[in-house]
Amino acid sequence: MSIKHIKSACSQKLRRISQSFRKKAGIQEHRIESPGIMGMDVKPVSTQFGYDRGGPIDRYYIEGFLSRHANDIHGKVLEIGDNEYTIHFGGEKVLESDILHIDPKHPKATIVGDLCDIPQVPENSFDCIILTQTLHLVYDFKKALDTCYRILKPSGSLLLTVPGISHIAQDEWGKFWQWSFTPNSISRAISESFKSGDAIIESYGNVKVAAAFLYGLGLPELKQHELEYSDEHYPLIITVAIRKAN
């Protein structure tokens, strides 16, 4: 008999034992209807983080966070990968915009290097660093935070977002995916790199939002009140705003 047949036979036997026990105990069998999203398939509807379904759910929280801290985006600003958020939320307050990218062929990169090790950037260089959805791709993320502290000017701001509950990207970034965070873990890491300064650490999400994000649904597929309800036990996105002490 094959292992598959043995497993099937065992499963059937356990089912009969369970049914017999329930009958003797007078327990009536009933079916609980799965509410909403819990009735969905074992496979996601999309693996594109919602980009193909009207936009990513997590960007709702990320962009809301940056909007609330737009006044911190001024002067000389560093952003990773591109400078879309620098331009959108900083506007005319930004005097100089730099883009850090690890790929020397990237057409918009003004600084080429790894955030863990960019000795070519002097200390106290930037008024603001926008670091969204990047730290989870860095194995030595503590060293990256140390770099942020070093290159920020006194009173300069780090605006950071990291994933909490997430699936792993299935594109070229998947092989670099290292971490997911909790508010506690990122709070401890920040306190070790920024030894002084008051960090504002917040998390966003709830069980329905997290499940929708994992299934690959898009932002338009959730209602406003569903997005706004926050449950700290299901952090989809964690945000940090901290200033370097004078």
N, C-alpha and C positions, 0 to 999 in steps of 0.2 A: 504494500500500500504506500502511495506517495505521501510526502509531507503535506501536500495540499489537501489530500483526502482525509488525512488524520486530523488536520485543523478543522475541516468542515464537520467531521463526525463529532469532535469535541464541542464545537460551537452548538450543534444541534442538541447534544446531550445536556449542556448547560442551560439551554433555552427551555428544555422539557423540565429540568429540575426547578428552574425559576417559576415556571407556570404552575407546577405542582405545589410549590411552597405557597405561592400567592393564593391558590385555590383553598388550601387547608387553612390558611390564616384569614380567609374571608376578605381578601383584598381584591376589590374590583379593578380590572384592568381598564385603563382609559388612556387616551392619546392627548397629549398637550400640543395644541397647535403652535407652531413656531411663529412668533411675531416678526413682521417686517423683514429686515435684512437677514435674520437668523435662519430664514428658510432658503437661503441662496445655496448655490452649488459649492462643492469643495474646491473648485478652481476659480480664480478671480475672473471678473468680466474684462479686465484690462491689466496690463503690466506697465502702463505708461504713466503712472502717477496722476492720472486724470487729465493729462495734456490733450488726449484725444476725446475727452468728454466734457469740454467746456472750461477746463482749467483745474489745476491741483487744489485740493482742499487745504493742504498745509500752507499754501501761499496766502490764504486769507488771513491767517494768524501772523505770518511773517511780515506781510505788508502793513497790517494793522499796527504791529509793533514798531516798525520803522516810521510810520506816520506819526505815532505818538511821540517819537524821539527825534523828529525831523530837525528840531532846533540844535541838536548835537552834531548834525551833519553840516559842517561849515569849514572854511579855511582850506587846509591841505588834507585831502581825504584819500585813503587807500581802500580799494575794494578788490576782492579776489575773483578772477575769471573774466569779469567785465565791469562796467561802471554804470549799469542801467539804474540801479537803486541810488547811486550817488547823484546822478542827474535828476532823477524823478523826485527824490525827497529833499535833496540839497538845493537844487536850482541855483539861483544867483548867489547864494551864501557860500558856494564852493568856489574857491579861488584857484585851486590846482587839484586835478584828479589823476591819481595813479592807479594802474591795474597790475596786480601781481599774477603771473601765470607761470606754471612750471614748464610749459612748452615754449622753447625759444622761437618757434615758427608762428606763434600766435600773433596775428596782425595788430591787435590792439594792446599787447603787453608793453608797459613802460618799464616794468621790473621783471626780470626773469629769474626764477629761483624757487626754492622750497621754503615755505613759511617757517619751517624748523631751523633753517640756516640761511639767512640772507645778510651776511656780514657787510655787503656793499651798501646796505641801508644804514645810515647813521642813527644813533639813538636820538630820541626826542624829535622825530621828524614829522609826525602827523598829528593833526587836531582830532581826527576821527578815523577809525578802522571799521569797515562794514564786513563782517565775517558771517555770512549766512550759508547754512547747510554745507559746510566744508570740513569742519573739525572731525566728523565721523570718518572721513577718508584718510586721516593722518594717523599713522600708528603711534607716533610719539606726540600725542596731542598736547601733553604738558609742555613740551619744548616749544610748540607753536604758540601757546599762550604766553610763555616767557618772552618770546620774540615780540608779541603784540605789546606787552608791557614795556619792553626796551625801546621800541621805536615810536611809541606814543609820546607826545609832548606832555609835560605836567598839565593837569586838568583836561587832557585829551580823553575822548570817549571811545570805548569798545562797544559796538553793537553786535551781539552774537546770537545766532540761533542754531540749535542742534536738534536732530531727530530723537524722539523718544520711541514711540511705537511706529514701526515701519517695516515694509518688506525691503529686501535687498534689490537694488537696481539690476535689471537684466540687460543693460546696455554696456558700453565700455567702462563705465564707472563701477560696475559690480565687482570687478577684481580688486578694486582699491578699498572697498567697503570694510571698515574695521570695527566700528562701534555703534551702539545706541546708548543714550544717556538717560539718567533720571535727574530730577531737580537736586537730589542730594549729591550725586556724583559730580555734577558740573559745579555745584556750589563749593564743594571741597577743592576741586581743581582750580577754580578761580581764586579762592582765598589763598592758595599756596603761591600763585603767580603774582597776584595783586595783593601784596601783604597789607596794604592799607587802601581804604576806599570802600564806600558802601555800594554793594552790588544790588541791583533790583533784578531778582530772579523770579520768573513767572512761568507757569505751564498752562497749556491750552488743550482742550479736547475732552471727550467723554467716550463711553463705550460704543455708542452708535457712530460717532464721527470716526473713531479709530477703526471700527469694522468696515465702514464705508471706504475709508482710505486704503485699507488692506485689500479690499475687493477691487480697487482701482476705479471707483466712482469719481465723478467730477464735482466741482463746487456747485454747479446749478442743481444738482440732484439732492441737495440738502436744504432744509428750510433755515431761516435766520435764527429761530429760537433753538434749533438743534445745534447750530454752530456756536451760539453764545453760551449755552449751558456748559459749565466747567466742572469736571470731576478730577481731582488731583491724582486719583488712582489710575487714570488712563491718559497719561501725558503724550499727546501726539507731537507737540512742538514745545520746546523749552527755550525761553529767551533770557538773555542777560544784557543788562545795561550797566556799565561801570565806568567811572572816571579814574584816571591815574591821579594820585595825590600830588599836590604841589611839592 
